[in-house]
Amino acid sequence: MRLTAEKLAARRGEDLLFSDISFELGAGEGLILIGRNGSGKSTLLRVVAGLLRPEFGQVRWSSSSTDDAIRASEACHYLGHRNAMKAELSVQENLAFWKEFCGDFGGGEGVSVAEAAEQVGLGGIAHLPFGYLSAGQQRRMAFAKLLVSYRPVWILDEPTAALDTRAEATFADLIRQHLARGGILLAATHQPLGIEGMQELRMTGFAGVAEEFAA
Ligand SMILES: Nc1ncnc2c1ncn2[C@@H]1O[C@H](COP(=O)(O)OP(=O)(O)OP(=O)(O)O)[C@@H](O)[C@H]1O
């Protein structure tokens, strides 16, 4: 399987944040986006996840076990800066919603809600409302979303923000397991994730005025 980005460019307002970004990631491979605040890392992640339309270029998914015509975004889990959980629902209810909503992509299966909570080290508190949890606990539970339904591509924006060192190590282990099972990782981070063998892409920010690029 393969995630391919071809000559991507994206605009925010008048300006192109980046242009001509291409990469290819196969099973077990990861790419880390680095760069200063505002350099376009989150924007590129959102383009690949299908949440923002690129100005130019395309993202493609190909695999022997799934129909190549499917949109790349269907193969992706996206964990953004925000946790995308309802504060007033319990952790169990939130994760059960995401399990049902995302479903499993061909070729794999998510774990149960209880198992996912265990894997992020919070098995005992899944009955609590999400809003009661600490910032780090909320981030861990948001990560559990990636585990309850199977998607081969994990797109993570600052996944370890608000985490203590133990939780950072837990996340690194879960990401390593994902890669070892043939998953793909695309992440933006200021803190090293502690995962060996990742490619890096440095984002530099302003790439020109969109109209100039089009001309
Ligand atoms: N909706 C928007 N409209 C206009 N400009 C935007 C919008 N969203 C983001 N931007 C701008 O696009 C630029 C890139 O933002 P982006 O969030 O992709 O950067 P980043 O590299 O992820 O930054 P950080 O490291 O702070 O998370 C910033 O200058 C930001 O102000």
The ligand as a MOL file (V3000), in Angstrom:
LIG
                    3D

  0  0  0     0  0            999 V3000
M  V30 BEGIN CTAB
M  V30 COUNTS 31 33 0 0 0
M  V30 BEGIN ATOM
M  V30 1 N -8.3030 29.7740 8.2450 0
M  V30 2 C -7.2060 30.4930 8.0000 0
M  V30 3 N -7.2540 31.6410 7.2710 0
M  V30 4 C -6.1590 32.3450 7.0070 0
M  V30 5 N -4.9210 31.9860 7.4360 0
M  V30 6 C -4.8210 30.8860 8.1550 0
M  V30 7 C -5.9420 30.0700 8.4860 0
M  V30 8 N -5.5080 29.0270 9.2070 0
M  V30 9 C -4.1810 29.1650 9.3240 0
M  V30 10 N -3.7520 30.2720 8.7060 0
M  V30 11 C -2.3730 30.7420 8.6030 0
M  V30 12 O -1.6280 29.7970 7.8790 0
M  V30 13 C -0.2990 29.7290 8.4090 0
M  V30 14 C 0.0730 28.2940 8.6570 0
M  V30 15 O -0.6780 27.7820 9.7350 0
M  V30 16 P -0.4730 26.2870 10.2170 0
M  V30 17 O -1.4450 26.0790 11.3440 0
M  V30 18 O -0.5260 25.3610 9.0580 0
M  V30 19 O 1.0430 26.3230 10.7750 0
M  V30 20 P 1.8740 25.2800 11.6480 0
M  V30 21 O 3.2070 25.0910 10.9700 0
M  V30 22 O 1.0820 24.0500 11.9100 0
M  V30 23 O 2.0740 26.0860 13.0090 0
M  V30 24 P 2.2460 25.6070 14.5420 0
M  V30 25 O 3.6400 25.0570 14.6640 0
M  V30 26 O 2.0700 26.8970 15.2950 0
M  V30 27 O 1.1530 24.6210 14.8560 0
M  V30 28 C -0.2570 30.6410 9.6420 0
M  V30 29 O 0.3590 31.8580 9.2790 0
M  V30 30 C -1.7150 30.8530 9.9700 0
M  V30 31 O -1.9350 32.1150 10.5310 0
M  V30 END ATOM
M  V30 BEGIN BOND
M  V30 1 1 1 2
M  V30 2 1 2 3
M  V30 3 2 2 7
M  V30 4 2 3 4
M  V30 5 1 4 5
M  V30 6 2 5 6
M  V30 7 1 6 7
M  V30 8 1 6 10
M  V30 9 1 7 8
M  V30 10 2 8 9
M  V30 11 1 9 10
M  V30 12 1 10 11
M  V30 13 1 11 12
M  V30 14 1 11 30
M  V30 15 1 12 13
M  V30 16 1 13 14
M  V30 17 1 13 28
M  V30 18 1 14 15
M  V30 19 1 15 16
M  V30 20 2 16 17
M  V30 21 1 16 18
M  V30 22 1 16 19
M  V30 23 1 19 20
M  V30 24 2 20 21
M  V30 25 1 20 22
M  V30 26 1 20 23
M  V30 27 1 23 24
M  V30 28 2 24 25
M  V30 29 1 24 26
M  V30 30 1 24 27
M  V30 31 1 28 29
M  V30 32 1 28 30
M  V30 33 1 30 31
M  V30 END BOND
M  V30 END CTAB
M  END
